[in-house]
């Protein structure tokens, strides 16, 4: 399996990355590796609203596989079969994400929305989304029937995120509202730090609110 | 990338395999490789109506990749970018199919419907279908906006397919009606042979009708 592209997103570390595709609205860029920078390879792709990205969970590789995992959606304390989840910890660390294609820029670069990938994630394949074969709106989807509701309110009493461009500010708030904390962490004094685009964002969580306490350029 | 499972389907060769998932109704069996025959690994999977199979185009590997391909849906004479198609001939020979989960049998074996895979195809990963993230019924899908219409009528004047079980007979007719011939073949005298389950099925195509001329057990 060879890397054909990688993605550029504001999420510089796993912490804060949305836990599924389509949950945030920032623009990400799929940049082909030099061998695949051929305009013809994406000819006609703009006729599709959505694309599949098949990619490598490059930060989640483990030597051994576990038959069961504990999905965050189940509170992190119930085990289900790994093939009944989209967990990154699976025998082959392959990720699958449906993203919206916004436009094709010269390069070619595919500008997409809704990616749930950490910055720099290697991409193995890009396929067009075919609604007749891929869309099953009525499908029962087990413990993840609907998108996770916003778990937290986001407070920025000092207006610290004014430093960020509007679209990034929006994406940051979406990420925080989905509660990026590991499960079982309920310490209101704990300070979390997230590398987001060129900023280090620090926040606390108490009483269902994530409060931003610093935004520093790094 | 390791093979975790393989699929058992009636399509013994590439010829006749449906060109996308969901177009036929036969039952296929996803059989785990010995190391992955662990019941817990699929615990909870029956709560999902559909599954993603990520698999290897093991009969379509080529040393060189081509930036453009000619999809059958466009008549086989128009080139589009490989990443704007689901063609098997791509830099990484990875296939992606959404199949319906019918039931889980001991093994575990996943019995699925709608697979577009040749018998014995290696499977790399199985993921649950999440309707909130994966379903976009309104998506523009370029040259493949809707399922291909049945291209051929199927005639069996001698009742030869009576030898097959009803579900296989149905799947065979669905496959033939989708016109499995390579493009540009319009010779009414040519006899095509297809290995289907334990049968060799021979047919001719003329005037929009596929006529079955022999069904032999092999």
Contacts between the chains, C-beta under 8 A, distances in Angstrom:
chain1	res1	chain2	res2	distance
A	1	B	1	5.2
A	1	B	92	5.3
A	1	B	94	7.7
A	2	B	91	6.4
A	2	B	92	6.2
A	4	B	91	5.1
A	4	B	92	6.9
A	20	B	130	6.7
A	20	B	132	7.8
A	20	B	133	4.7
A	21	B	133	5.2
A	22	B	132	7.5
A	22	B	133	5.2
A	23	B	133	7.9
A	36	B	91	6.7
A	38	B	67	4.5
A	40	B	67	4.2
A	40	B	68	5.2
A	40	B	79	7.8
A	40	B	81	5.8
A	41	B	67	4.0
A	41	B	68	7.3
A	41	B	81	4.7
A	41	B	82	5.6
A	41	B	83	5.5
A	42	B	81	4.5
A	42	B	83	5.2
A	42	B	84	6.3
A	43	B	68	6.5
A	43	B	79	7.4
A	43	B	80	5.4
A	43	B	81	3.8
A	43	B	84	6.3
A	44	B	80	4.0
A	44	B	81	5.7
A	44	B	84	4.1
A	44	B	142	6.2
A	44	B	143	7.2
A	45	B	81	5.9
A	45	B	83	5.9
A	45	B	84	4.0
A	45	B	142	7.9
A	47	B	84	7.2
A	47	B	140	6.5
A	47	B	141	7.9
A	47	B	142	3.4
A	47	B	143	6.9
A	48	B	84	6.8
A	48	B	139	7.3
A	48	B	140	6.3
A	48	B	141	5.9
A	48	B	142	4.9
A	49	B	136	6.9
A	49	B	138	7.9
A	49	B	139	4.3
A	49	B	140	4.5
A	49	B	141	7.6
A	50	B	136	5.4
A	50	B	139	5.0
A	52	B	96	6.2
A	54	B	54	6.9
A	54	B	92	7.9
A	54	B	94	5.8
A	54	B	96	6.8
A	67	B	38	4.5
A	67	B	40	4.2
A	67	B	41	4.0
A	68	B	40	5.2
A	68	B	41	7.3
A	68	B	43	6.5
A	79	B	40	7.9
A	79	B	43	7.4
A	80	B	43	5.4
A	80	B	44	4.0
A	81	B	40	5.7
A	81	B	41	4.8
A	81	B	42	4.5
A	81	B	43	3.8
A	81	B	44	5.7
A	81	B	45	5.9
A	82	B	41	5.6
A	83	B	41	5.6
A	83	B	42	5.2
A	83	B	45	5.9
A	83	B	126	4.4
A	83	B	127	7.1
A	83	B	128	7.7
A	84	B	42	6.2
A	84	B	43	6.4
A	84	B	44	4.0
A	84	B	45	4.0
A	84	B	47	7.2
A	84	B	48	6.9
A	84	B	128	5.6
A	85	B	127	7.9
A	85	B	128	6.8
A	86	B	127	5.6
A	86	B	128	6.9
A	86	B	130	7.0
A	90	B	125	6.4
A	91	B	2	6.4
A	91	B	4	5.1
A	91	B	36	6.7
A	91	B	125	7.4
A	92	B	1	5.3
A	92	B	2	6.2
A	92	B	4	6.9
A	92	B	54	7.9
A	92	B	124	4.8
A	92	B	125	5.2
A	94	B	1	7.7
A	94	B	54	5.8
A	94	B	124	6.3
A	94	B	125	4.9
A	96	B	52	6.2
A	96	B	54	6.8
A	96	B	96	7.4
A	96	B	125	8.0
A	96	B	127	6.1
A	98	B	133	6.3
A	98	B	134	5.6
A	98	B	136	7.0
A	124	B	92	4.9
A	124	B	94	6.3
A	125	B	90	6.4
A	125	B	91	7.4
A	125	B	92	5.3
A	125	B	94	4.9
A	125	B	96	7.9
A	126	B	83	4.4
A	127	B	83	7.2
A	127	B	85	7.9
A	127	B	86	5.6
A	127	B	96	6.0
A	128	B	83	7.7
A	128	B	84	5.6
A	128	B	85	6.8
A	128	B	86	6.9
A	128	B	141	6.7
A	128	B	142	6.2
A	128	B	144	7.6
A	129	B	136	6.4
A	129	B	139	5.4
A	129	B	141	6.5
A	130	B	20	6.7
A	130	B	86	7.0
A	130	B	141	4.9
A	130	B	144	5.2
A	131	B	136	6.3
A	131	B	137	5.8
A	131	B	138	7.3
A	131	B	139	4.4
A	131	B	141	4.9
A	131	B	145	7.3
A	132	B	20	7.8
A	132	B	22	7.5
A	132	B	141	7.0
A	132	B	144	7.2
A	132	B	145	7.3
A	132	B	146	5.2
A	132	B	147	4.5
A	133	B	20	4.7
A	133	B	21	5.2
A	133	B	22	5.2
A	133	B	23	7.9
A	133	B	98	6.3
A	133	B	147	7.4
A	134	B	98	5.6
A	134	B	134	6.8
A	134	B	135	7.7
A	134	B	136	7.7
A	135	B	134	7.7
A	135	B	135	4.8
A	135	B	136	5.7
A	135	B	137	4.5
A	135	B	139	6.8
A	136	B	49	6.9
A	136	B	50	5.4
A	136	B	98	7.0
A	136	B	129	6.4
A	136	B	131	6.2
A	136	B	134	7.7
A	136	B	135	5.7
A	137	B	131	5.8
A	137	B	135	4.5
A	137	B	137	5.3
A	138	B	49	7.8
A	138	B	131	7.3
A	139	B	48	7.3
A	139	B	49	4.3
A	139	B	50	5.0
A	139	B	129	5.4
A	139	B	131	4.4
A	139	B	135	6.8
A	140	B	47	6.5
A	140	B	48	6.3
A	140	B	49	4.5
A	141	B	47	7.9
A	141	B	48	5.9
A	141	B	49	7.5
A	141	B	128	6.7
A	141	B	129	6.5
A	141	B	130	4.9
A	141	B	131	4.9
A	141	B	132	7.0
A	142	B	44	6.2
A	142	B	45	7.9
A	142	B	47	3.4
A	142	B	48	4.9
A	142	B	128	6.1
A	143	B	44	7.2
A	143	B	47	6.9
A	144	B	128	7.6
A	144	B	130	5.2
A	144	B	132	7.2
A	145	B	131	7.3
A	145	B	132	7.3
A	146	B	132	5.2
A	147	B	132	4.5
A	147	B	133	7.4
